[in-house]
Amino acid sequence: MDRALGFVGNHPFLFGLLAVLAVLFFAIENKRSGKKVSPNTLGMMVNSQNAQLIDIRAKKKFITGYIQGSRNIPFTQLKDSLEEVRAIESPVIIICDMGAQAGAAVQMIGKDNVYRLDGGIGSWQGGGMPLVGIKDAQPKNKGKAKPSLHK
């Protein structure tokens, strides 16, 4: 610990340069991945600003549960719908599994009023917020005896 403090004391220019680079890295990374919206803010934006929700998860994941009012445009098909999304006047919130892919979608759309749900659906559920969709998805062998590995 004394050596580290000694290094900082003897090389303030290098330490200052490191601090500036760290701040720039986080600022650029944050801008690259888009503006974030928390789950609580998402609800307020939908109610007060009529924000539009676009879920970019694959259709299979979308139908297992989604945020009420979401529209599904899978990420693989987003390029085909860019003009339609860019034409939306109200704020747009992009939703994915964990928030990372939504950052790429925000960058692809390239509008100021496009946000991403911080943490994605996982964060939404972690905050105790409800999902809608197929609620009663039951295993196909419901009511039947489970197959046994033993004879």
C-alpha positions as CSV (number, residue, x, y, z in Angstrom):
1,M,0.0,0.0,0.0
2,D,2.9,2.4,0.8
3,R,4.4,1.6,-2.5
4,A,1.2,2.5,-4.4
5,L,0.8,5.8,-2.5
6,G,4.5,6.5,-3.1
7,F,4.0,5.9,-6.8
8,V,1.0,8.3,-6.9
9,G,3.0,10.9,-5.0
10,N,6.0,10.6,-7.3
11,H,4.0,10.5,-10.5
12,P,1.0,12.8,-10.2
13,F,0.9,13.4,-14.0
14,L,0.6,9.7,-14.7
15,F,-2.1,9.2,-12.1
16,G,-4.0,12.3,-13.3
17,L,-3.8,10.9,-16.9
18,L,-5.1,7.6,-15.7
19,A,-8.1,9.3,-14.0
20,V,-8.9,11.3,-17.1
21,L,-8.8,8.2,-19.3
22,A,-11.1,6.3,-16.9
23,V,-13.7,9.1,-16.9
24,L,-13.6,9.4,-20.7
25,F,-13.9,5.6,-21.0
26,F,-17.1,5.5,-18.9
27,A,-18.5,8.6,-20.6
28,I,-18.0,7.2,-24.1
29,E,-19.2,3.7,-23.1
30,N,-22.4,5.2,-21.6
31,K,-23.1,7.3,-24.7
32,R,-22.4,4.4,-27.0
33,S,-24.9,2.1,-25.2
34,G,-27.7,4.7,-25.1
35,K,-29.6,6.5,-22.4
36,K,-30.9,4.2,-19.7
37,V,-34.3,4.2,-18.1
38,S,-35.0,2.4,-14.8
39,P,-38.1,0.2,-14.5
40,N,-39.8,2.8,-12.3
41,T,-39.1,5.6,-14.8
42,L,-40.4,3.4,-17.7
43,G,-43.8,3.4,-16.1
44,M,-43.8,7.1,-15.5
45,M,-42.7,7.8,-19.1
46,V,-45.5,5.5,-20.5
47,N,-48.1,7.3,-18.4
48,S,-47.0,10.9,-18.7
49,Q,-45.3,11.0,-22.2
50,N,-47.0,8.1,-24.0
51,A,-43.7,6.3,-24.4
52,Q,-43.7,3.4,-26.9
53,L,-42.2,0.1,-25.8
54,I,-40.4,-2.1,-28.3
55,D,-39.2,-5.5,-27.2
56,I,-36.4,-6.7,-29.4
57,R,-36.2,-10.2,-27.9
58,A,-36.9,-13.2,-30.1
59,K,-40.6,-14.0,-30.5
60,K,-40.2,-17.3,-28.5
61,K,-39.0,-15.3,-25.5
62,F,-41.5,-12.5,-26.0
63,I,-44.6,-14.7,-25.8
64,T,-43.4,-16.2,-22.5
65,G,-43.8,-12.8,-20.9
66,Y,-43.5,-9.2,-21.8
67,I,-44.2,-5.7,-20.4
68,Q,-47.8,-4.6,-21.0
69,G,-48.1,-2.5,-24.1
70,S,-44.8,-3.7,-25.7
71,R,-44.6,-4.4,-29.4
72,N,-42.3,-7.2,-30.5
73,I,-39.7,-6.4,-33.2
74,P,-37.0,-9.0,-32.9
75,F,-33.4,-7.5,-33.1
76,T,-32.8,-9.5,-36.3
77,Q,-35.7,-7.7,-38.0
78,L,-35.1,-4.3,-36.6
79,K,-33.2,-3.0,-39.7
80,D,-36.4,-3.6,-41.7
81,S,-38.4,-1.5,-39.3
82,L,-36.0,1.4,-38.7
83,E,-38.0,4.0,-40.6
84,E,-41.1,3.1,-38.8
85,V,-39.4,3.3,-35.4
86,R,-37.7,6.6,-36.3
87,A,-41.1,8.1,-37.3
88,I,-42.5,7.6,-33.8
89,E,-42.7,11.1,-32.2
90,S,-43.1,10.1,-28.5
91,P,-40.2,8.6,-26.6
92,V,-39.3,5.0,-27.5
93,I,-38.0,2.5,-24.9
94,I,-36.1,-0.5,-26.2
95,I,-36.3,-3.7,-24.1
96,C,-34.2,-6.8,-24.3
97,D,-33.1,-9.6,-21.9
98,M,-30.4,-7.8,-19.9
99,G,-30.0,-4.3,-21.5
100,A,-26.9,-4.9,-23.6
101,Q,-28.6,-5.7,-27.0
102,A,-30.9,-2.8,-26.5
103,G,-27.9,-0.5,-26.4
104,A,-27.0,-1.6,-29.9
105,A,-30.5,-1.1,-31.0
106,V,-30.6,2.4,-29.6
107,Q,-27.4,3.2,-31.5
108,M,-28.8,1.7,-34.7
109,I,-32.0,3.8,-34.5
110,G,-30.0,7.0,-33.8
111,K,-32.6,9.3,-32.4
112,D,-32.5,11.5,-29.2
113,N,-35.7,10.3,-27.7
114,V,-34.8,6.5,-27.8
115,Y,-33.9,4.9,-24.5
116,R,-33.1,1.4,-23.3
117,L,-34.5,-0.3,-20.2
118,D,-31.6,-0.6,-17.8
119,G,-31.0,-4.3,-17.0
120,G,-33.7,-5.4,-19.5
121,I,-36.6,-7.7,-18.6
122,G,-34.4,-9.2,-15.8
123,S,-34.3,-5.8,-14.1
124,W,-38.0,-5.3,-14.6
125,Q,-38.8,-8.7,-13.0
126,G,-36.2,-8.1,-10.3
127,G,-38.1,-4.9,-9.3
128,G,-41.3,-7.0,-8.8
129,M,-42.9,-5.6,-11.9
130,P,-45.5,-7.8,-13.7
131,L,-45.2,-9.4,-17.2
132,V,-48.2,-10.3,-19.4
133,G,-48.4,-13.1,-21.9
134,I,-49.0,-16.8,-21.7
135,K,-49.6,-17.2,-18.0
136,D,-50.7,-20.7,-17.9
137,A,-47.9,-22.3,-19.9
138,Q,-47.9,-25.9,-18.6
139,P,-45.5,-28.7,-19.5
140,K,-46.8,-30.9,-22.3
141,N,-46.9,-34.0,-20.0
142,K,-49.0,-32.3,-17.3
143,G,-51.1,-34.8,-15.6
144,K,-49.1,-37.7,-17.0
145,A,-46.6,-39.7,-15.1
146,K,-43.1,-38.4,-15.3
147,P,-40.8,-40.6,-17.3
148,S,-38.5,-42.6,-15.0
149,L,-34.8,-43.3,-15.6
150,H,-35.1,-46.4,-13.5
151,K,-36.7,-49.7,-14.6
